[in-house]
Amino acid sequence: MNELPVKAIDPLINRLRLMEESDIAALIAELCAVKTPTILGFLNQHGYNLAQRSPRIYHSFTEVDCLLRDGIGIKMACKFNRLEPGANLNGSDFIPRLFSHLADDPAGNVEFFAMGTREPWLSQGAKALFGEHPFAAIDGFRSPEEYVDFVMERHVAGHFPVVVLAMGMPKQEEIAVLLRQRLDGPALFICGGAILDFAAERFPRAPMLVRQIGMEWLFRLVMEPKRLFTRYAIGIPLFFFYALRNAGVSLPAAERAASDYKRQLSERLVEDSLGEAVKHAAQDVDALATPRQATSVGVSQT
């Protein structure tokens, strides 16, 4: 079998802060004690695809100060680029862990802001994240300037604003950049996607075993096939193409990998139970994420 012809590190993947589970406590302590306005973000397969199609969105991700790996797709992209992917730090699990520390603020200097979704999930999600601490909340359907004004009007000089932006990619990253430009001193802007909806239990989470192997995307697709079909059933083959191309794999090989996986994913969504689909998808990912050999669903050099 032929070795994949990797030529260079994908610049966007190279921006990731990759770490092991044992490093997470130190990262949380660091984020709780930032000295300057800091953006925390998460890169998953969907965000990666968006960035490939829009220079503006790509630039927004490069502006994130601490960009974490979210999901099995980005794990594959790391391995395509000869990077050890480390722990999966998806926002739905990492952000509550972070807030359990941020909420422990005996000096009372932390200001909490929640931006995204709509009521009643906005308030319910914010309360679940912030506990008994007061917060200011605004829905996720305003112009970027309205969010900046919302924070600036309520921010108390000398306090530490912590802002959860949960209106989806790429809007949340762009607003985080605008907020960073306006604030001085310690501040933390968290690009959290659907975190408020998940915290409010609006949407079900995948079983823990499914989440641990990085296949929550498939659970969500089965639960919401109409809304998420384009993102996953079409988006995943596109992701393979982009990630392999950006890792230096020849275009014909990248195109074949995308086409083969699209066919296999379609067949399994029709033929398999959820459990079998998760198992088979995980096996395919493990095969594709082995960059030094060709695979039946993946890449061979021509």
C-alpha positions as YAML, in Angstrom:
chain: A
units: angstrom
residues:
- id: 1
  name: MET
  ca: [0.00, 0.00, 0.00]
- id: 2
  name: ASN
  ca: [1.16, 3.51, -0.76]
- id: 3
  name: GLU
  ca: [1.85, 6.23, 1.78]
- id: 4
  name: LEU
  ca: [-0.36, 9.31, 1.54]
- id: 5
  name: PRO
  ca: [1.50, 12.15, -0.21]
- id: 6
  name: VAL
  ca: [1.17, 14.76, 2.53]
- id: 7
  name: LYS
  ca: [3.10, 17.92, 1.63]
- id: 8
  name: ALA
  ca: [2.21, 20.55, 4.19]
- id: 9
  name: ILE
  ca: [0.25, 21.32, 7.34]
- id: 10
  name: ASP
  ca: [-3.24, 22.70, 6.76]
- id: 11
  name: PRO
  ca: [-3.03, 26.29, 8.14]
- id: 12
  name: LEU
  ca: [-6.44, 26.13, 9.80]
- id: 13
  name: ILE
  ca: [-5.76, 22.76, 11.42]
- id: 14
  name: ASN
  ca: [-2.39, 24.06, 12.51]
- id: 15
  name: ARG
  ca: [-4.16, 26.77, 14.57]
- id: 16
  name: LEU
  ca: [-5.80, 24.18, 16.81]
- id: 17
  name: ARG
  ca: [-4.71, 23.92, 20.40]
- id: 18
  name: LEU
  ca: [-4.40, 20.17, 20.71]
- id: 19
  name: MET
  ca: [-4.04, 18.58, 24.13]
- id: 20
  name: GLU
  ca: [-4.61, 15.42, 26.11]
- id: 21
  name: GLU
  ca: [-7.29, 14.94, 28.75]
- id: 22
  name: SER
  ca: [-4.68, 15.48, 31.45]
- id: 23
  name: ASP
  ca: [-4.04, 19.03, 30.13]
- id: 24
  name: ILE
  ca: [-7.64, 20.23, 30.37]
- id: 25
  name: ALA
  ca: [-7.54, 21.38, 34.00]
- id: 26
  name: ALA
  ca: [-4.60, 23.66, 33.22]
- id: 27
  name: LEU
  ca: [-6.42, 25.09, 30.20]
- id: 28
  name: ILE
  ca: [-9.51, 25.84, 32.27]
- id: 29
  name: ALA
  ca: [-7.39, 27.60, 34.90]
- id: 30
  name: GLU
  ca: [-5.74, 29.64, 32.15]
- id: 31
  name: LEU
  ca: [-9.07, 30.71, 30.64]
- id: 32
  name: CYS
  ca: [-10.41, 31.72, 34.05]
- id: 33
  name: ALA
  ca: [-7.42, 34.02, 34.54]
- id: 34
  name: VAL
  ca: [-6.97, 35.69, 31.13]
- id: 35
  name: LYS
  ca: [-5.52, 39.20, 31.26]
- id: 36
  name: THR
  ca: [-6.73, 40.42, 27.86]
- id: 37
  name: PRO
  ca: [-9.93, 39.99, 25.79]
- id: 38
  name: THR
  ca: [-9.79, 36.36, 24.66]
- id: 39
  name: ILE
  ca: [-11.91, 34.35, 22.23]
- id: 40
  name: LEU
  ca: [-12.53, 30.64, 22.87]
- id: 41
  name: GLY
  ca: [-13.83, 28.69, 19.90]
- id: 42
  name: PHE
  ca: [-14.36, 25.17, 18.61]
- id: 43
  name: LEU
  ca: [-13.64, 23.84, 15.13]
- id: 44
  name: ASN
  ca: [-15.79, 20.98, 13.88]
- id: 45
  name: GLN
  ca: [-16.48, 19.49, 10.46]
- id: 46
  name: HIS
  ca: [-19.28, 21.95, 9.71]
- id: 47
  name: GLY
  ca: [-17.21, 24.98, 10.63]
- id: 48
  name: TYR
  ca: [-14.28, 23.67, 8.59]
- id: 49
  name: ASN
  ca: [-16.52, 23.35, 5.53]
- id: 50
  name: LEU
  ca: [-17.88, 26.85, 5.97]
- id: 51
  name: ALA
  ca: [-14.36, 28.23, 6.21]
- id: 52
  name: GLN
  ca: [-13.32, 26.56, 2.94]
- id: 53
  name: ARG
  ca: [-16.15, 28.26, 1.05]
- id: 54
  name: SER
  ca: [-15.81, 31.76, 2.49]
- id: 55
  name: PRO
  ca: [-12.62, 33.81, 3.03]
- id: 56
  name: ARG
  ca: [-14.55, 35.92, 5.53]
- id: 57
  name: ILE
  ca: [-15.47, 32.88, 7.65]
- id: 58
  name: TYR
  ca: [-11.96, 31.48, 7.33]
- id: 59
  name: HIS
  ca: [-10.59, 34.76, 8.66]
- id: 60
  name: SER
  ca: [-13.02, 34.66, 11.60]
- id: 61
  name: PHE
  ca: [-11.62, 31.29, 12.71]
- id: 62
  name: THR
  ca: [-8.05, 32.54, 12.42]
- id: 63
  name: GLU
  ca: [-8.99, 35.35, 14.83]
- id: 64
  name: VAL
  ca: [-9.97, 32.88, 17.59]
- id: 65
  name: ASP
  ca: [-7.34, 32.98, 20.33]
- id: 66
  name: CYS
  ca: [-7.92, 29.46, 21.65]
- id: 67
  name: LEU
  ca: [-9.34, 27.11, 19.01]
- id: 68
  name: LEU
  ca: [-10.17, 23.59, 20.21]
- id: 69
  name: ARG
  ca: [-10.79, 20.37, 18.30]
- id: 70
  name: ASP
  ca: [-14.44, 19.35, 18.20]
- id: 71
  name: GLY
  ca: [-15.40, 16.01, 16.74]
- id: 72
  name: ILE
  ca: [-14.09, 13.05, 14.84]
- id: 73
  name: GLY
  ca: [-13.87, 14.87, 11.52]
- id: 74
  name: ILE
  ca: [-11.24, 17.28, 12.81]
- id: 75
  name: LYS
  ca: [-9.50, 14.31, 14.41]
- id: 76
  name: MET
  ca: [-9.12, 12.89, 10.92]
- id: 77
  name: ALA
  ca: [-7.86, 16.19, 9.56]
- id: 78
  name: CYS
  ca: [-5.22, 16.28, 12.29]
- id: 79
  name: LYS
  ca: [-4.03, 12.80, 11.38]
- id: 80
  name: PHE
  ca: [-3.98, 13.65, 7.68]
- id: 81
  name: ASN
  ca: [-1.53, 16.39, 8.68]
- id: 82
  name: ARG
  ca: [0.59, 14.15, 10.92]
- id: 83
  name: LEU
  ca: [-0.66, 15.86, 14.09]
- id: 84
  name: GLU
  ca: [-1.65, 13.94, 17.21]
- id: 85
  name: PRO
  ca: [-5.31, 15.00, 17.68]
- id: 86
  name: GLY
  ca: [-5.44, 14.64, 21.46]
- id: 87
  name: ALA
  ca: [-8.70, 14.89, 23.39]
- id: 88
  name: ASN
  ca: [-12.04, 15.72, 21.82]
- id: 89
  name: LEU
  ca: [-13.06, 19.07, 23.33]
- id: 90
  name: ASN
  ca: [-16.56, 19.71, 22.02]
- id: 91
  name: GLY
  ca: [-18.29, 22.78, 23.38]
- id: 92
  name: SER
  ca: [-21.33, 20.95, 24.74]
- id: 93
  name: ASP
  ca: [-19.14, 19.12, 27.26]
- id: 94
  name: PHE
  ca: [-16.23, 21.52, 27.73]
- id: 95
  name: ILE
  ca: [-18.19, 24.75, 28.32]
- id: 96
  name: PRO
  ca: [-20.13, 23.45, 31.37]
- id: 97
  name: ARG
  ca: [-16.82, 22.26, 32.85]
- id: 98
  name: LEU
  ca: [-15.37, 25.71, 32.29]
- id: 99
  name: PHE
  ca: [-18.36, 27.43, 33.89]
- id: 100
  name: SER
  ca: [-18.18, 25.27, 36.98]
- id: 101
  name: HIS
  ca: [-14.89, 27.08, 37.62]
- id: 102
  name: LEU
  ca: [-15.86, 30.55, 36.37]
- id: 103
  name: ALA
  ca: [-18.90, 30.55, 38.65]
- id: 104
  name: ASP
  ca: [-16.60, 30.08, 41.66]
- id: 105
  name: ASP
  ca: [-15.87, 33.81, 41.93]
- id: 106
  name: PRO
  ca: [-15.74, 34.89, 45.59]
- id: 107
  name: ALA
  ca: [-14.88, 38.48, 44.63]
- id: 108
  name: GLY
  ca: [-18.00, 38.80, 42.51]
- id: 109
  name: ASN
  ca: [-16.12, 40.34, 39.60]
- id: 110
  name: VAL
  ca: [-17.44, 38.08, 36.83]
- id: 111
  name: GLU
  ca: [-20.24, 39.41, 34.61]
- id: 112
  name: PHE
  ca: [-22.20, 36.76, 32.73]
- id: 113
  name: PHE
  ca: [-23.82, 37.37, 29.34]
- id: 114
  name: ALA
  ca: [-25.86, 34.89, 27.28]
- id: 115
  name: MET
  ca: [-26.52, 35.54, 23.59]
- id: 116
  name: GLY
  ca: [-28.37, 33.17, 21.33]
- id: 117
  name: THR
  ca: [-31.43, 30.96, 20.70]
- id: 118
  name: ARG
  ca: [-34.84, 32.27, 21.89]
- id: 119
  name: GLU
  ca: [-37.01, 32.16, 24.99]
- id: 120
  name: PRO
  ca: [-37.70, 30.13, 27.03]
- id: 121
  name: TRP
  ca: [-34.51, 28.23, 26.17]
- id: 122
  name: LEU
  ca: [-32.36, 31.35, 26.38]
- id: 123
  name: SER
  ca: [-33.09, 31.95, 30.06]
- id: 124
  name: GLN
  ca: [-33.27, 28.26, 30.93]
- id: 125
  name: GLY
  ca: [-29.93, 27.54, 29.31]
- id: 126
  name: ALA
  ca: [-28.26, 30.56, 30.89]
- id: 127
  name: LYS
  ca: [-29.50, 29.57, 34.36]
- id: 128
  name: ALA
  ca: [-28.22, 26.03, 33.84]
- id: 129
  name: LEU
  ca: [-24.77, 27.34, 32.90]
- id: 130
  name: PHE
  ca: [-24.45, 30.24, 35.33]
- id: 131
  name: GLY
  ca: [-26.17, 28.76, 38.36]
- id: 132
  name: GLU
  ca: [-27.36, 31.36, 40.85]
- id: 133
  name: HIS
  ca: [-25.26, 34.17, 39.38]
- id: 134
  name: PRO
  ca: [-27.08, 37.10, 37.74]
- id: 135
  name: PHE
  ca: [-26.76, 37.42, 33.98]
- id: 136
  name: ALA
  ca: [-27.87, 39.53, 31.03]
- id: 137
  name: ALA
  ca: [-29.42, 37.70, 28.08]
- id: 138
  name: ILE
  ca: [-30.41, 38.57, 24.53]
- id: 139
  name: ASP
  ca: [-31.79, 36.34, 21.75]
- id: 140
  name: GLY
  ca: [-29.72, 35.22, 18.78]
- id: 141
  name: PHE
  ca: [-31.51, 37.07, 15.99]
- id: 142
  name: ARG
  ca: [-30.08, 40.59, 16.15]
- id: 143
  name: SER
  ca: [-27.50, 42.48, 14.12]
- id: 144
  name: PRO
  ca: [-23.86, 42.20, 15.23]
- id: 145
  name: GLU
  ca: [-23.82, 45.84, 16.36]
- id: 146
  name: GLU
  ca: [-26.75, 45.22, 18.72]
- id: 147
  name: TYR
  ca: [-24.79, 42.57, 20.61]
- id: 148
  name: VAL
  ca: [-21.78, 44.83, 20.98]
- id: 149
  name: ASP
  ca: [-24.00, 47.65, 22.28]
- id: 150
  name: PHE
  ca: [-25.75, 45.21, 24.64]
- id: 151
  name: VAL
  ca: [-22.48, 44.27, 26.33]
- id: 152
  name: MET
  ca: [-20.98, 47.76, 26.37]
- id: 153
  name: GLU
  ca: [-24.09, 49.26, 28.00]
- id: 154
  name: ARG
  ca: [-24.02, 46.69, 30.82]
- id: 155
  name: HIS
  ca: [-20.31, 46.15, 31.36]
- id: 156
  name: VAL
  ca: [-18.94, 47.56, 34.62]
- id: 157
  name: ALA
  ca: [-15.38, 48.84, 34.39]
- id: 158
  name: GLY
  ca: [-12.98, 46.63, 36.33]
- id: 159
  name: HIS
  ca: [-15.21, 43.56, 36.10]
- id: 160
  name: PHE
  ca: [-14.54, 40.40, 34.08]
- id: 161
  name: PRO
  ca: [-17.17, 39.92, 31.33]
- id: 162
  name: VAL
  ca: [-17.78, 36.33, 30.25]
- id: 163
  name: VAL
  ca: [-19.93, 36.22, 27.12]
- id: 164
  name: VAL
  ca: [-21.51, 33.05, 25.71]
- id: 165
  name: LEU
  ca: [-22.25, 33.50, 22.01]
- id: 166
  name: ALA
  ca: [-24.62, 30.75, 20.94]
- id: 167
  name: MET
  ca: [-26.06, 31.83, 17.59]
- id: 168
  name: GLY
  ca: [-24.08, 29.44, 15.40]
- id: 169
  name: MET
  ca: [-21.20, 29.72, 12.96]
- id: 170
  name: PRO
  ca: [-19.98, 32.07, 11.60]
- id: 171
  name: LYS
  ca: [-22.04, 34.83, 13.25]
- id: 172
  name: GLN
  ca: [-20.81, 34.08, 16.75]
- id: 173
  name: GLU
  ca: [-17.12, 34.21, 15.76]
- id: 174
  name: GLU
  ca: [-17.58, 37.52, 13.95]
- id: 175
  name: ILE
  ca: [-19.37, 39.08, 16.93]
- id: 176
  name: ALA
  ca: [-16.65, 37.81, 19.27]
- id: 177
  name: VAL
  ca: [-14.04, 39.63, 17.17]
- id: 178
  name: LEU
  ca: [-16.07, 42.86, 17.32]
- id: 179
  name: LEU
  ca: [-16.39, 42.57, 21.11]
- id: 180
  name: ARG
  ca: [-12.68, 41.95, 21.51]
- id: 181
  name: GLN
  ca: [-11.98, 45.15, 19.60]
- id: 182
  name: ARG
  ca: [-14.18, 47.20, 21.93]
- id: 183
  name: LEU
  ca: [-13.19, 45.88, 25.35]
- id: 184
  name: ASP
  ca: [-9.98, 46.36, 27.30]
- id: 185
  name: GLY
  ca: [-8.75, 44.21, 30.15]
- id: 186
  name: PRO
  ca: [-9.76, 40.66, 31.03]
- id: 187
  name: ALA
  ca: [-12.73, 39.30, 29.05]
- id: 188
  name: LEU
  ca: [-13.71, 35.89, 27.72]
- id: 189
  name: PHE
  ca: [-15.89, 35.37, 24.65]
- id: 190
  name: ILE
  ca: [-17.07, 31.79, 24.18]
- id: 191
  name: CYS
  ca: [-18.33, 30.68, 20.77]
- id: 192
  name: GLY
  ca: [-20.72, 27.97, 21.91]
- id: 193
  name: GLY
  ca: [-23.01, 27.02, 19.02]
- id: 194
  name: ALA
  ca: [-26.08, 25.29, 20.45]
- id: 195
  name: ILE
  ca: [-24.79, 25.27, 24.04]
- id: 196
  name: LEU
  ca: [-27.74, 27.24, 25.44]
- id: 197
  name: ASP
  ca: [-30.23, 24.90, 23.76]
- id: 198
  name: PHE
  ca: [-28.39, 21.85, 25.07]
- id: 199
  name: ALA
  ca: [-28.09, 23.33, 28.56]
- id: 200
  name: ALA
  ca: [-31.85, 24.01, 28.49]
- id: 201
  name: GLU
  ca: [-32.43, 20.40, 27.34]
- id: 202
  name: ARG
  ca: [-34.21, 21.62, 24.24]
- id: 203
  name: PHE
  ca: [-32.38, 18.98, 22.20]
- id: 204
  name: PRO
  ca: [-31.37, 15.51, 23.45]
- id: 205
  name: ARG
  ca: [-27.69, 14.63, 23.75]
- id: 206
  name: ALA
  ca: [-26.36, 11.38, 22.35]
- id: 207
  name: PRO
  ca: [-25.70, 8.53, 24.82]
- id: 208
  name: MET
  ca: [-22.34, 8.92, 26.55]
- id: 209
  name: LEU
  ca: [-20.76, 5.99, 24.69]
- id: 210
  name: VAL
  ca: [-21.66, 7.55, 21.34]
- id: 211
  name: ARG
  ca: [-20.24, 10.89, 22.46]
- id: 212
  name: GLN
  ca: [-17.03, 9.31, 23.72]
- id: 213
  name: ILE
  ca: [-16.24, 7.82, 20.31]
- id: 214
  name: GLY
  ca: [-16.96, 11.12, 18.58]
- id: 215
  name: MET
  ca: [-20.11, 10.04, 16.74]
- id: 216
  name: GLU
  ca: [-22.65, 12.44, 18.22]
- id: 217
  name: TRP
  ca: [-23.08, 13.96, 14.77]
- id: 218
  name: LEU
  ca: [-24.67, 10.71, 13.55]
- id: 219
  name: PHE
  ca: [-27.05, 10.59, 16.51]
- id: 220
  name: ARG
  ca: [-28.11, 14.18, 15.74]
- id: 221
  name: LEU
  ca: [-28.60, 13.35, 12.06]
- id: 222
  name: VAL
  ca: [-30.89, 10.45, 12.92]
- id: 223
  name: MET
  ca: [-32.85, 12.65, 15.37]
- id: 224
  name: GLU
  ca: [-33.19, 15.62, 12.97]
- id: 225
  name: PRO
  ca: [-32.72, 14.27, 9.44]
- id: 226
  name: LYS
  ca: [-34.43, 17.12, 7.59]
- id: 227
  name: ARG
  ca: [-32.55, 19.93, 9.30]
- id: 228
  name: LEU
  ca: [-29.15, 18.26, 9.34]
- id: 229
  name: PHE
  ca: [-29.14, 16.24, 6.11]
- id: 230
  name: THR
  ca: [-27.19, 18.81, 4.12]
- id: 231
  name: ARG
  ca: [-24.73, 19.46, 6.95]
- id: 232
  name: TYR
  ca: [-23.77, 15.81, 7.37]
- id: 233
  name: ALA
  ca: [-24.88, 13.55, 4.51]
- id: 234
  name: ILE
  ca: [-23.57, 16.04, 1.97]
- id: 235
  name: GLY
  ca: [-21.16, 17.98, 4.16]
- id: 236
  name: ILE
  ca: [-19.06, 15.02, 5.31]
- id: 237
  name: PRO
  ca: [-17.97, 13.94, 1.81]
- id: 238
  name: LEU
  ca: [-17.14, 17.59, 1.09]
- id: 239
  name: PHE
  ca: [-15.13, 17.69, 4.29]
- id: 240
  name: PHE
  ca: [-13.11, 14.66, 3.20]
- id: 241
  name: PHE
  ca: [-12.30, 16.40, -0.06]
- id: 242
  name: TYR
  ca: [-11.30, 19.69, 1.58]
- id: 243
  name: ALA
  ca: [-9.27, 18.10, 4.38]
- id: 244
  name: LEU
  ca: [-7.38, 15.72, 2.12]
- id: 245
  name: ARG
  ca: [-6.73, 18.41, -0.49]
- id: 246
  name: ASN
  ca: [-5.46, 20.82, 2.16]
- id: 247
  name: ALA
  ca: [-3.17, 18.12, 3.54]
- id: 248
  name: GLY
  ca: [-1.53, 17.79, 0.14]
- id: 249
  name: VAL
  ca: [-3.31, 14.69, -1.17]
- id: 250
  name: SER
  ca: [-3.82, 14.69, -4.94]
- id: 251
  name: LEU
  ca: [-7.19, 15.98, -6.11]
- id: 252
  name: PRO
  ca: [-8.24, 12.72, -7.86]
- id: 253
  name: ALA
  ca: [-7.54, 10.76, -4.67]
- id: 254
  name: ALA
  ca: [-9.43, 13.27, -2.53]
- id: 255
  name: GLU
  ca: [-12.39, 13.18, -4.91]
- id: 256
  name: ARG
  ca: [-12.52, 9.38, -4.81]
- id: 257
  name: ALA
  ca: [-12.43, 9.36, -1.01]
- id: 258
  name: ALA
  ca: [-15.33, 11.82, -0.84]
- id: 259
  name: SER
  ca: [-17.38, 9.89, -3.40]
- id: 260
  name: ASP
  ca: [-16.80, 6.51, -1.74]
- id: 261
  name: TYR
  ca: [-17.69, 7.74, 1.71]
- id: 262
  name: LYS
  ca: [-20.85, 9.51, 0.49]
- id: 263
  name: ARG
  ca: [-22.04, 6.23, -1.01]
- id: 264
  name: GLN
  ca: [-21.24, 4.20, 2.09]
- id: 265
  name: LEU
  ca: [-22.79, 6.70, 4.46]
- id: 266
  name: SER
  ca: [-26.02, 6.76, 2.41]
- id: 267
  name: GLU
  ca: [-26.23, 2.96, 2.41]
- id: 268
  name: ARG
  ca: [-25.69, 2.67, 6.14]
- id: 269
  name: LEU
  ca: [-28.22, 5.34, 7.06]
- id: 270
  name: VAL
  ca: [-30.79, 3.34, 5.11]
- id: 271
  name: GLU
  ca: [-29.78, -0.21, 6.07]
- id: 272
  name: ASP
  ca: [-28.36, -0.01, 9.61]
- id: 273
  name: SER
  ca: [-29.82, 0.61, 13.02]
- id: 274
  name: LEU
  ca: [-28.40, 3.64, 14.84]
- id: 275
  name: GLY
  ca: [-26.03, 1.46, 16.83]
- id: 276
  name: GLU
  ca: [-24.73, -0.36, 13.74]
- id: 277
  name: ALA
  ca: [-24.39, 2.91, 11.81]
- id: 278
  name: VAL
  ca: [-22.34, 4.41, 14.63]
- id: 279
  name: LYS
  ca: [-20.08, 1.34, 14.77]
- id: 280
  name: HIS
  ca: [-19.50, 1.22, 11.03]
- id: 281
  name: ALA
  ca: [-18.95, 4.97, 10.72]
- id: 282
  name: ALA
  ca: [-16.38, 4.84, 13.52]
- id: 283
  name: GLN
  ca: [-14.57, 2.00, 11.75]
- id: 284
  name: ASP
  ca: [-14.47, 3.98, 8.51]
- id: 285
  name: VAL
  ca: [-13.11, 7.01, 10.31]
- id: 286
  name: ASP
  ca: [-10.37, 4.98, 11.98]
- id: 287
  name: ALA
  ca: [-9.36, 3.62, 8.57]
- id: 288
  name: LEU
  ca: [-9.39, 7.01, 6.87]
- id: 289
  name: ALA
  ca: [-7.52, 8.62, 9.74]
- id: 290
  name: THR
  ca: [-4.53, 6.29, 9.24]
- id: 291
  name: PRO
  ca: [-2.48, 8.54, 6.97]
- id: 292
  name: ARG
  ca: [0.29, 6.12, 6.05]
- id: 293
  name: GLN
  ca: [-1.77, 3.64, 4.10]
- id: 294
  name: ALA
  ca: [-4.49, 3.47, 1.49]
- id: 295
  name: THR
  ca: [-7.90, 2.17, 2.57]
- id: 296
  name: SER
  ca: [-10.95, 0.68, 0.93]
- id: 297
  name: VAL
  ca: [-12.97, 3.83, 1.53]
- id: 298
  name: GLY
  ca: [-10.12, 6.19, 1.28]
- id: 299
  name: VAL
  ca: [-7.10, 7.27, -0.55]
- id: 300
  name: SER
  ca: [-4.69, 5.65, -2.91]
- id: 301
  name: GLN
  ca: [-2.00, 7.50, -4.79]
- id: 302
  name: THR
  ca: [-2.18, 7.44, -8.58]
...
